[in-house]
């Protein structure tokens, strides 16, 4: 009796699709531990001067996001030549109200990322221009409702270098971000270089 090759083909296609599908990153768990003084010092440097001036508030997501540890962040990219501590890709941290004093600006407001993302969409400059606002007013309004996100920090083993990603979104075609390498010099964290950058 001749067996149809169809079931074997279906099994093979299913196997190949499963093998080629990207691995799903586990959902991040919020650590109950507060951010350390060292982590806050790094975040302060990243936030320093962020949209200072006319912007009344800096809407900072109240939780960090996961730092990509593969691709450009890997040994071939940002971390090239550095002996990094093992990453904890499934852990993020929460900024607390008491952390704000250590972040260096009284303009920082902690916001829920999902809720603020809706504000960003509602106040997208493109939408404002479509409603008759001038370009300057629409962009200013978009910036005022924008969302700043900070990633988890990955330190090298000596804690002399830190890698952290940041992002600012103010609409579909309004935003920028990147990844900084910071270095500790005489006990003070300073920006050393940017190893990745994006603009929308």
C-alpha positions as CSV (number, residue, x, y, z in Angstrom):
1,X,0.0,0.0,0.0
2,X,1.4,3.4,-1.1
3,X,1.4,6.1,1.7
4,X,0.8,9.7,0.8
5,X,3.9,11.9,1.4
6,X,1.6,14.8,2.6
7,X,1.7,14.0,6.4
8,X,5.5,13.7,6.2
9,X,5.7,17.0,4.3
10,X,3.5,18.7,6.9
11,X,5.7,17.5,9.7
12,X,8.8,18.7,7.9
13,X,7.4,22.1,7.2
14,X,6.2,22.5,10.8
15,X,9.6,21.5,12.1
16,X,11.4,23.9,9.7
17,X,9.1,26.8,10.6
18,X,9.6,26.2,14.4
19,X,13.3,25.9,13.9
20,X,13.5,29.2,12.0
21,X,11.2,31.2,14.2
22,X,13.0,33.7,16.5
23,X,13.3,32.6,20.1
24,X,10.8,34.5,22.3
25,X,12.4,36.5,25.0
26,X,10.9,35.7,28.4
27,X,8.6,38.3,29.8
28,X,10.6,40.7,32.1
29,X,10.0,40.5,35.8
30,X,10.2,43.7,37.9
31,X,12.9,43.3,40.5
32,X,11.8,44.1,44.1
33,X,15.2,45.5,44.8
34,X,15.7,49.3,44.6
35,X,18.1,50.8,42.1
36,X,21.5,51.2,43.5
37,X,23.3,54.5,44.0
38,X,25.7,53.4,41.2
39,X,22.8,52.7,38.8
40,X,21.2,56.0,39.6
41,X,24.5,57.8,39.0
42,X,24.7,56.2,35.5
43,X,21.1,57.1,34.7
44,X,21.7,60.7,35.9
45,X,24.5,61.1,33.3
46,X,22.4,59.7,30.5
47,X,19.5,62.1,31.5
48,X,21.7,65.1,32.1
49,X,20.7,68.0,29.8
50,X,17.9,66.0,28.3
51,X,15.7,68.5,26.5
52,X,16.4,71.1,29.1
53,X,15.1,74.6,28.4
54,X,11.6,75.0,27.1
55,X,10.4,71.5,27.9
56,X,8.3,71.7,31.1
57,X,8.5,68.0,31.9
58,X,10.5,64.9,31.1
59,X,8.1,62.0,31.1
60,X,10.3,59.1,32.2
61,X,8.9,55.5,32.0
62,X,8.7,54.3,35.6
63,X,10.2,50.9,34.7
64,X,13.4,50.2,32.8
65,X,13.3,48.2,29.6
66,X,15.5,45.2,28.8
67,X,18.9,45.9,27.3
68,X,19.6,44.0,24.0
69,X,22.7,41.9,24.7
70,X,23.0,40.5,21.2
71,X,23.7,42.1,17.9
72,X,25.4,45.5,18.1
73,X,25.5,45.3,22.0
74,X,27.5,42.1,21.9
75,X,31.3,41.6,22.0
76,X,31.5,42.7,18.3
77,X,29.7,46.0,19.1
78,X,29.4,48.2,22.1
79,X,31.1,45.7,24.5
80,X,34.0,45.0,22.3
81,X,37.2,44.6,24.4
82,X,35.3,44.8,27.6
83,X,34.8,41.9,30.0
84,X,31.1,42.3,30.9
85,X,29.2,41.0,33.8
86,X,26.6,38.4,32.9
87,X,23.3,40.0,31.8
88,X,20.0,39.3,33.5
89,X,17.7,39.7,30.4
90,X,14.5,38.8,32.2
91,X,14.8,41.4,35.0
92,X,13.9,45.1,34.9
93,X,13.7,47.7,37.7
94,X,11.3,50.3,38.8
95,X,12.1,54.0,39.4
96,X,10.7,55.2,42.7
97,X,9.6,58.7,43.7
98,X,12.6,58.9,46.0
99,X,15.0,58.2,43.1
100,X,14.0,61.5,41.4
101,X,16.3,63.6,43.6
102,X,19.3,61.5,42.4
103,X,18.5,61.9,38.7
104,X,19.5,65.5,38.4
105,X,16.4,67.3,37.2
106,X,13.2,68.6,38.9
107,X,11.5,68.3,35.5
108,X,11.4,64.5,35.6
109,X,7.9,62.9,36.0
110,X,7.5,59.2,36.3
111,X,4.9,57.8,34.0
112,X,3.4,54.5,33.1
113,X,4.8,53.5,29.7
114,X,1.6,52.1,28.2
115,X,-0.5,55.1,29.3
116,X,2.1,57.6,28.1
117,X,2.4,55.8,24.8
118,X,-1.3,56.6,24.2
119,X,-0.5,60.3,25.0
120,X,2.3,60.2,22.5
121,X,0.0,58.8,19.8
122,X,-2.7,61.4,20.6
123,X,-0.2,64.3,20.5
124,X,1.8,63.1,17.5
125,X,3.0,66.2,15.6
126,X,1.8,64.8,12.3
127,X,-1.7,64.6,13.9
128,X,-1.4,68.1,15.3
129,X,-0.4,69.6,11.9
130,X,-3.4,67.8,10.4
131,X,-5.6,69.5,12.9
132,X,-4.3,72.9,11.8
133,X,-1.5,73.6,14.3
134,X,1.6,75.2,13.1
135,X,4.7,72.9,12.7
136,X,6.4,74.6,15.6
137,X,3.4,74.3,17.9
138,X,2.7,70.7,16.8
139,X,6.3,69.6,17.4
140,X,6.5,71.5,20.8
141,X,3.3,69.8,21.9
142,X,4.6,66.4,20.8
143,X,7.8,66.9,22.7
144,X,5.9,67.9,25.8
145,X,4.0,64.6,25.7
146,X,7.0,62.5,24.7
147,X,8.2,59.4,26.5
148,X,11.7,58.8,27.7
149,X,12.8,55.2,28.3
150,X,16.0,53.9,29.9
151,X,17.3,50.3,29.6
152,X,18.8,48.1,32.2
153,X,22.5,48.8,32.7
154,X,25.2,46.3,32.0
155,X,28.5,46.9,33.8
156,X,31.8,45.4,33.0
157,X,33.3,43.2,35.7
158,X,35.5,46.0,37.2
159,X,32.5,48.4,37.2
160,X,34.6,50.9,35.2
161,X,32.3,50.8,32.2
162,X,28.6,50.7,31.8
163,X,26.3,50.2,28.7
164,X,22.8,51.6,28.7
165,X,20.3,52.4,26.0
166,X,17.9,55.3,25.9
167,X,15.0,56.3,23.8
168,X,12.6,59.3,23.3
169,X,9.4,58.9,21.4
170,X,7.1,61.8,20.5
171,X,5.3,60.3,17.5
172,X,5.5,58.0,14.5
173,X,8.2,60.2,12.9
174,X,9.3,61.9,16.0
175,X,12.0,60.4,18.2
176,X,15.5,59.4,18.7
177,X,17.6,57.0,20.8
178,X,20.8,55.1,21.1
179,X,23.2,53.3,23.3
180,X,25.9,54.9,25.4
181,X,29.1,53.5,26.8
182,X,29.9,55.3,30.0
183,X,33.3,55.2,31.8
184,X,34.1,55.9,35.4
185,X,36.9,58.5,35.7
186,X,38.2,59.4,39.1
187,X,35.1,57.9,40.6
188,X,32.7,59.9,38.4
189,X,30.6,58.4,35.5
190,X,31.0,60.2,32.2
191,X,29.8,59.5,28.7
192,X,32.6,57.9,26.7
193,X,31.0,57.1,23.4
194,X,27.8,56.2,21.6
195,X,27.8,52.9,19.9
196,X,24.3,52.9,18.4
197,X,21.9,55.6,17.4
198,X,18.5,55.9,15.7
199,X,16.3,58.8,14.6
200,X,12.7,58.6,13.4
